[in-house]
Amino acid sequence: MSVVRDLRVLLRLANFRRLLAVRLLSQCADGVYQVALATYVVFSPEKQTSPGAIASAMAVLLLPYSLVGPFAGVLLDRWQRRQVFLYGNLLRALLACGTTVLVLASVPDWLFYASALSVTAVNRFVLAGLSACLPRVVDEERLVMANSVSPTAGTLAATLGGGLAFGVRLLADNSDAVVVAFGAVLYLCAALASLRMSRELLGPDPDLVPQRLVSALKSTAQGLAAGLRHLAERRPAARALATVAVMRFCYGALLVTVLMLSRYAWSSTDAEGIGLLGLAVAASGAGFFAAAVLSPWAVGRFGPFGWMTVCTAAAAVLVPALGLPFTPTPFLVAAFVLGLITQGAKIATDTVVQTAVDDSYRGRVFSLYDVLFNVAFVGAAGVAALMLPPDGRSPLLVVLVAAIYGALALVLRRERREG
């Protein structure tokens, strides 16, 4: 497997290993914390969870995070990045401890969401910093390899963290507070891991005088607008981004469906529902890993848009076949398939954007990509909130998602022929 081979090559570099350790611990903690939030919102005995509540939680946690993202680099070019990892993870550990107290105290929802939002806001700086630091620990020849391997490893770490969260919750007698506290410990470990690198190693260089902060923020906003105009001139990249956003929408709608089915339709106890949700998350994570292994070959064989066509066509057939029975086993298979096709399409889109967009605009386009990705996910939760009954059984939503996948496959096939 190319991912494993590339990782073996990169692990010979000591500073890459140290930076990767910070990423893995940080994103593993993210996975724990996010699952803790999800189980608290969905499975708390005192809450009557609804699709609307889930949509509200996603909007609160993802939309501000997306808006902060494009501007994080302005500050990362001013602060020592090693210190961002140290103090950022220490702050997240402290804030997660605060969330633990709020869960135990059963405070109003707005206060809980404010605490959760604080943790995810800091997360944007840490993730952006991890990407910005790669050229400082890897030579130019291996940089593309590192850009491919590091995010994949981070995604797998987040998935593992989600699995650990489910395990800890079950061992702790379904205590959300214990799971959040466990996430705080992992954030603390990530902060300590950053101390293995010197303050100066990760930059920015002290002799480079940054632009004034207000001017930098203004130029960032102008740069994003320029990136949007550039994207409009690069039809393949724009088409790929539109495709992956619609696929992310479909994935989000089905995720909310699984949450509601696990809570009400498939289980008689919270522990049983959480166990089923954990299996669904694990199956989707396995699909992500399968996509990382399969996509390089598939993109080489079919081309990026050919691979996206295969993914969407497969989803159009399999989603109704596996989803309409509304039973756990077919849905677990669907979770794996959707993880594979969603991540596979994202990998293909990354390839298109990297090759179709000019290097001087690439960072701005990827920032827009990040915003689009999360907005599509939140939009899906909103649509699901309008369509789903309390138990999550909505044949109409499943058929609608399948129809969207089928329409995407036809559009991609036609445009591929014309192109």
C-alpha positions as CSV (number, residue, x, y, z in Angstrom):
1,M,0.0,0.0,0.0
2,S,1.4,3.3,-1.0
3,V,0.2,5.2,2.1
4,V,2.0,2.7,4.4
5,R,5.2,2.8,2.2
6,D,5.2,6.6,2.1
7,L,4.7,6.9,5.9
8,R,7.6,4.5,6.4
9,V,9.9,6.8,4.4
10,L,8.7,10.0,6.2
11,L,9.1,8.5,9.7
12,R,12.8,8.4,9.2
13,L,12.8,12.2,9.6
14,A,12.9,12.9,13.3
15,N,11.2,16.3,13.2
16,F,8.4,15.0,11.0
17,R,7.8,12.2,13.6
18,R,7.5,14.8,16.3
19,L,5.1,17.0,14.3
20,L,3.1,13.9,13.3
21,A,2.8,12.9,17.0
22,V,1.3,16.3,17.8
23,R,-1.2,15.9,14.9
24,L,-2.2,12.4,15.9
25,L,-2.7,13.3,19.6
26,S,-4.6,16.5,18.7
27,Q,-6.9,14.9,16.2
28,C,-7.4,11.8,18.3
29,A,-8.5,14.2,21.1
30,D,-10.8,16.0,18.5
31,G,-12.4,12.6,17.8
32,V,-13.0,11.9,21.4
33,Y,-14.4,15.4,22.1
34,Q,-16.7,15.4,19.0
35,V,-18.2,12.0,19.9
36,A,-18.7,13.2,23.5
37,L,-20.6,16.2,22.2
38,A,-22.7,14.0,19.9
39,T,-23.6,11.5,22.5
40,Y,-24.4,14.2,25.0
41,V,-26.7,16.0,22.5
42,V,-28.3,12.7,21.2
43,F,-28.3,10.2,24.0
44,S,-28.6,12.2,27.2
45,P,-31.5,10.6,29.2
46,E,-32.9,14.0,30.1
47,K,-33.1,15.2,26.5
48,Q,-35.7,14.5,23.9
49,T,-33.4,14.6,21.0
50,S,-34.8,15.8,17.6
51,P,-33.3,16.2,14.2
52,G,-33.6,20.0,14.7
53,A,-31.5,19.8,17.9
54,I,-28.8,17.9,16.0
55,A,-28.9,20.5,13.1
56,S,-28.6,23.3,15.6
57,A,-25.6,21.7,17.3
58,M,-23.9,21.3,13.9
59,A,-24.6,24.8,12.9
60,V,-23.2,26.2,16.2
61,L,-20.1,24.1,16.0
62,L,-19.2,24.1,12.3
63,L,-20.3,27.5,10.8
64,P,-18.2,29.8,13.0
65,Y,-15.3,27.3,12.7
66,S,-15.5,27.7,8.9
67,L,-15.6,31.5,9.0
68,V,-12.6,31.6,11.3
69,G,-10.6,29.2,9.2
70,P,-9.5,31.5,6.3
71,F,-8.2,34.1,8.7
72,A,-6.2,31.7,11.0
73,G,-3.1,32.0,8.7
74,V,-2.9,35.7,9.4
75,L,-2.1,35.1,13.0
76,L,-0.1,31.9,12.4
77,D,2.3,34.0,10.4
78,R,2.8,36.2,13.5
79,W,3.0,33.7,16.3
80,Q,5.6,31.0,16.8
81,R,3.8,27.9,15.6
82,R,5.4,25.6,18.2
83,Q,3.8,27.9,20.8
84,V,0.5,27.7,19.0
85,F,0.6,23.9,19.5
86,L,1.7,24.2,23.1
87,Y,-0.7,26.9,24.3
88,G,-3.5,26.0,21.9
89,N,-3.7,22.4,23.2
90,L,-3.3,23.6,26.8
91,L,-6.2,26.0,26.3
92,R,-8.3,23.2,24.7
93,A,-7.5,20.9,27.7
94,L,-8.6,23.6,30.1
95,L,-11.8,24.4,28.1
96,A,-12.6,20.7,27.8
97,C,-12.3,20.5,31.6
98,G,-14.8,23.4,31.7
99,T,-17.1,21.4,29.4
100,T,-16.9,18.5,31.8
101,V,-18.1,20.7,34.6
102,L,-21.0,22.0,32.4
103,V,-22.1,18.5,31.5
104,L,-22.1,17.5,35.2
105,A,-24.0,20.6,36.2
106,S,-26.7,20.2,33.5
107,V,-26.5,23.8,32.4
108,P,-28.6,25.5,29.7
109,D,-27.8,24.3,26.2
110,W,-26.5,27.7,25.1
111,L,-23.8,27.7,27.7
112,F,-22.7,24.2,26.8
113,Y,-22.6,25.1,23.1
114,A,-20.5,28.2,23.9
115,S,-17.9,26.0,25.7
116,A,-17.9,23.5,22.8
117,L,-17.5,26.3,20.3
118,S,-14.5,27.7,22.1
119,V,-12.7,24.4,21.8
120,T,-13.5,24.0,18.1
121,A,-12.4,27.6,17.4
122,V,-8.9,26.9,18.8
123,N,-8.9,23.7,16.8
124,R,-8.8,25.7,13.5
125,F,-5.5,27.3,14.5
126,V,-3.9,24.0,15.4
127,L,-4.9,22.2,12.2
128,A,-3.9,25.2,10.0
129,G,-0.6,25.4,11.9
130,L,0.1,21.7,11.4
131,S,-0.2,22.1,7.6
132,A,1.8,25.3,7.5
133,C,4.7,23.6,9.4
134,L,5.2,20.7,7.1
135,P,7.8,22.5,4.8
136,R,9.9,23.2,8.0
137,V,10.3,19.5,8.8
138,V,10.2,17.8,5.3
139,D,12.4,18.6,2.3
140,E,10.9,19.8,-0.9
141,E,11.3,16.4,-2.6
142,R,9.1,14.7,0.0
143,L,6.6,17.5,0.6
144,V,3.9,16.2,-1.7
145,M,4.1,12.8,0.0
146,A,3.9,14.5,3.4
147,N,0.8,16.5,2.3
148,S,-0.9,13.3,1.3
149,V,0.1,11.1,4.3
150,S,-0.3,13.6,7.2
151,P,-4.0,14.5,6.7
152,T,-4.9,10.8,6.1
153,A,-3.1,9.8,9.3
154,G,-4.9,12.6,11.2
155,T,-8.3,11.5,9.9
156,L,-7.6,8.0,11.0
157,A,-6.5,9.3,14.4
158,A,-9.8,11.2,14.7
159,T,-11.7,8.1,13.8
160,L,-9.7,6.1,16.4
161,G,-10.5,8.8,18.9
162,G,-14.2,8.5,18.2
163,G,-14.0,4.7,18.7
164,L,-12.1,5.3,22.0
165,A,-14.8,7.7,23.1
166,F,-17.5,5.1,22.6
167,G,-15.4,2.5,24.6
168,V,-14.7,4.9,27.4
169,R,-18.4,5.9,27.7
170,L,-19.5,2.3,27.9
171,L,-16.8,1.5,30.5
172,A,-17.7,4.6,32.5
173,D,-21.4,3.7,32.7
174,N,-22.5,6.1,30.0
175,S,-20.9,9.1,31.5
176,D,-20.4,11.9,29.0
177,A,-18.4,13.9,31.5
178,V,-15.8,11.1,31.8
179,V,-15.4,11.0,28.0
180,V,-14.9,14.8,27.8
181,A,-12.3,14.6,30.6
182,F,-10.5,11.9,28.6
183,G,-10.4,14.2,25.6
184,A,-8.9,16.9,27.9
185,V,-6.1,14.5,28.9
186,L,-5.3,13.8,25.2
187,Y,-5.2,17.6,24.5
188,L,-2.7,17.9,27.4
189,C,-0.6,15.0,25.9
190,A,-0.6,16.9,22.5
191,A,0.7,20.0,24.3
192,L,3.5,18.1,26.0
193,A,4.4,16.4,22.7
194,S,5.0,19.8,21.1
195,L,7.8,20.4,23.6
196,R,9.9,17.9,21.9
197,M,10.5,20.5,19.2
198,S,12.4,23.8,19.6
199,R,10.5,27.1,19.6
200,E,12.3,28.2,16.4
201,L,12.0,25.0,14.4
202,L,8.5,25.6,13.0
203,G,8.7,29.3,12.2
204,P,7.8,31.8,11.2
205,D,11.2,33.3,10.7
206,P,11.8,36.2,13.1
207,D,13.5,38.3,10.5
208,L,10.4,38.4,8.3
209,V,8.3,41.4,9.4
210,P,4.6,40.6,9.0
211,Q,2.1,42.9,7.6
212,R,0.1,45.1,10.1
213,L,-2.8,43.0,11.5
214,V,-5.7,45.1,10.2
215,S,-4.1,45.3,6.8
216,A,-3.4,41.6,6.8
217,L,-7.1,40.8,7.7
218,K,-8.3,43.1,5.0
219,S,-6.0,41.6,2.4
220,T,-7.1,38.1,3.4
221,A,-10.7,39.0,2.7
222,Q,-9.7,40.5,-0.6
223,G,-7.6,37.5,-1.4
224,L,-10.6,35.2,-0.8
225,A,-12.6,37.2,-3.2
226,A,-9.8,37.0,-5.7
227,G,-9.6,33.2,-5.1
228,L,-13.4,32.9,-5.8
229,R,-13.0,34.8,-9.1
230,H,-10.0,32.6,-10.1
231,L,-12.0,29.5,-9.2
232,A,-14.8,30.7,-11.5
233,E,-12.3,30.8,-14.4
234,R,-11.1,27.2,-13.7
235,R,-14.1,25.1,-14.6
236,P,-12.7,21.7,-13.7
237,A,-11.8,22.8,-10.2
238,A,-15.2,24.6,-9.7
239,R,-17.0,21.5,-11.0
240,A,-15.1,19.2,-8.6
241,L,-15.8,21.4,-5.6
242,A,-19.5,21.6,-6.5
243,T,-19.6,17.8,-6.7
244,V,-17.8,17.1,-3.5
245,A,-20.0,19.7,-1.7
246,V,-23.2,18.0,-2.9
247,M,-21.8,14.6,-1.9
248,R,-21.0,16.0,1.5
249,F,-24.6,17.2,1.8
250,C,-25.8,13.6,1.1
251,Y,-23.4,12.2,3.6
252,G,-24.6,14.7,6.3
253,A,-28.3,14.0,5.7
254,L,-27.7,10.2,6.1
255,L,-25.5,10.8,9.2
256,V,-28.4,12.6,10.9
257,T,-30.6,9.7,9.9
258,V,-28.3,7.2,11.5
259,L,-28.1,9.3,14.7
260,M,-31.9,9.3,15.0
261,L,-32.2,5.6,14.1
262,S,-29.6,4.7,16.7
263,R,-31.4,6.8,19.3
264,Y,-35.0,5.6,18.8
265,A,-35.5,2.9,16.2
266,W,-32.7,0.4,16.7
267,S,-32.3,0.3,20.5
268,S,-34.2,-0.1,23.7
269,T,-31.4,1.4,25.9
270,D,-28.9,4.3,25.5
271,A,-26.0,1.8,25.8
272,E,-27.3,-0.2,22.9
273,G,-27.9,2.8,20.8
274,I,-24.4,4.2,21.5
275,G,-22.9,0.8,20.6
276,L,-24.7,0.8,17.2
277,L,-23.6,4.4,16.5
278,G,-20.0,3.5,17.4
279,L,-20.2,0.6,14.9
280,A,-21.5,3.0,12.2
281,V,-18.6,5.5,12.9
282,A,-16.1,2.6,12.8
283,A,-17.5,1.4,9.5
284,S,-17.4,4.8,8.0
285,G,-13.8,5.2,9.2
286,A,-12.9,1.9,7.6
287,G,-14.4,3.3,4.4
288,F,-12.2,6.4,4.7
289,F,-9.1,4.2,5.0
290,A,-10.2,2.1,2.1
291,A,-10.5,5.2,0.0
292,A,-7.0,6.3,0.9
293,V,-5.7,2.9,-0.3
294,L,-7.9,2.6,-3.4
295,S,-8.2,6.1,-4.7
296,P,-4.6,6.6,-6.0
297,W,-5.1,3.6,-8.2
298,A,-8.7,4.5,-9.2
299,V,-7.8,8.1,-10.1
300,G,-4.9,6.8,-12.2
301,R,-7.2,4.3,-13.9
302,F,-10.3,6.4,-14.5
303,G,-9.1,10.0,-14.0
304,P,-10.4,12.2,-11.1
305,F,-13.8,12.8,-12.7
306,G,-14.1,9.2,-13.8
307,W,-13.5,8.1,-10.2
308,M,-16.1,10.6,-8.9
309,T,-18.6,9.2,-11.5
310,V,-18.0,5.6,-10.3
311,C,-18.5,6.8,-6.7
312,T,-21.7,8.7,-7.3
313,A,-23.2,5.9,-9.5
314,A,-22.4,3.3,-6.8
315,A,-24.0,5.4,-4.2
316,A,-27.1,5.9,-6.3
317,V,-27.6,2.2,-6.5
318,L,-26.5,1.1,-3.0
319,V,-28.1,3.9,-0.8
320,P,-31.7,2.8,-1.5
321,A,-30.8,-0.9,-1.5
322,L,-29.1,-0.7,1.9
323,G,-31.0,2.2,3.4
324,L,-34.7,1.5,2.8
325,P,-34.9,-1.6,5.0
326,F,-34.0,0.7,8.0
327,T,-32.2,-2.1,9.8
328,P,-28.8,-1.9,11.4
329,T,-26.8,-4.4,9.4
330,P,-27.5,-3.0,5.9
331,F,-27.0,0.5,7.3
332,L,-23.5,-0.4,8.7
333,V,-22.6,-1.7,5.2
334,A,-23.9,1.6,3.8
335,A,-21.7,3.5,6.3
336,F,-18.6,1.8,5.0
337,V,-19.6,2.4,1.4
338,L,-20.4,6.1,2.0
339,G,-17.2,6.6,3.9
340,L,-15.3,5.1,0.9
341,I,-17.1,7.1,-1.8
342,T,-17.2,10.4,0.1
343,Q,-13.5,10.3,0.9
344,G,-12.6,8.9,-2.5
345,A,-14.4,11.9,-4.1
346,K,-12.6,14.3,-1.8
347,I,-9.2,12.8,-2.7
348,A,-10.1,13.2,-6.4
349,T,-11.2,16.7,-5.8
350,D,-7.9,17.6,-4.0
351,T,-6.1,16.3,-7.1
352,V,-8.2,18.4,-9.5
353,V,-7.8,21.6,-7.4
354,Q,-4.0,21.1,-7.0
355,T,-3.5,20.7,-10.7
356,A,-6.1,23.1,-12.1
357,V,-5.6,26.1,-9.8
358,D,-2.6,28.3,-10.1
359,D,-0.1,27.9,-7.2
360,S,-0.5,31.5,-6.2
361,Y,-4.2,31.0,-5.6
362,R,-4.2,27.5,-4.2
363,G,-4.2,28.3,-0.5
364,R,-7.2,30.7,-0.9
365,V,-9.1,28.1,-3.0
366,F,-8.5,25.5,-0.3
367,S,-9.8,27.9,2.3
368,L,-13.0,28.3,0.3
369,Y,-13.1,24.5,-0.1
370,D,-13.1,24.1,3.7
371,V,-15.9,26.6,4.1
372,L,-18.0,25.0,1.4
373,F,-17.4,21.5,2.9
374,N,-18.8,22.5,6.3
375,V,-21.6,24.6,5.0
376,A,-22.9,21.7,2.9
377,F,-22.8,19.5,6.0
378,V,-24.8,21.9,8.1
379,G,-27.2,22.4,5.2
380,A,-27.8,18.7,5.1
381,A,-28.6,18.6,8.8
382,G,-31.1,21.4,8.3
383,V,-32.9,19.6,5.5
384,A,-32.8,16.3,7.5
385,A,-34.4,18.2,10.4
386,L,-37.3,19.2,8.2
387,M,-37.8,15.8,6.6
388,L,-37.1,13.2,9.3
389,P,-39.7,11.9,11.7
390,P,-38.7,11.4,15.4
391,D,-37.5,7.8,14.9
392,G,-35.4,8.6,11.8
393,R,-37.3,6.4,9.3
394,S,-37.8,8.5,6.2
395,P,-38.0,6.6,2.9
396,L,-38.4,10.0,1.1
397,L,-35.1,11.3,2.4
398,V,-33.3,8.1,1.4
399,V,-34.8,8.2,-2.1
400,L,-34.0,11.9,-2.4
401,V,-30.3,11.3,-1.5
402,A,-30.1,8.4,-4.0
403,A,-31.7,10.6,-6.7
404,I,-29.1,13.3,-6.0
405,Y,-26.3,10.8,-6.3
406,G,-27.8,9.5,-9.6
407,A,-28.1,13.0,-11.0
408,L,-24.5,13.8,-10.1
409,A,-23.3,10.6,-11.8
410,L,-25.2,11.5,-15.0
411,V,-23.9,15.1,-15.0
412,L,-20.3,13.9,-14.4
413,R,-20.6,11.3,-17.1
414,R,-21.9,13.7,-19.7
415,E,-19.3,16.4,-18.9
416,R,-16.6,13.9,-19.0
417,R,-17.7,12.9,-22.5
418,E,-17.9,16.5,-23.6
419,G,-14.5,17.3,-22.1
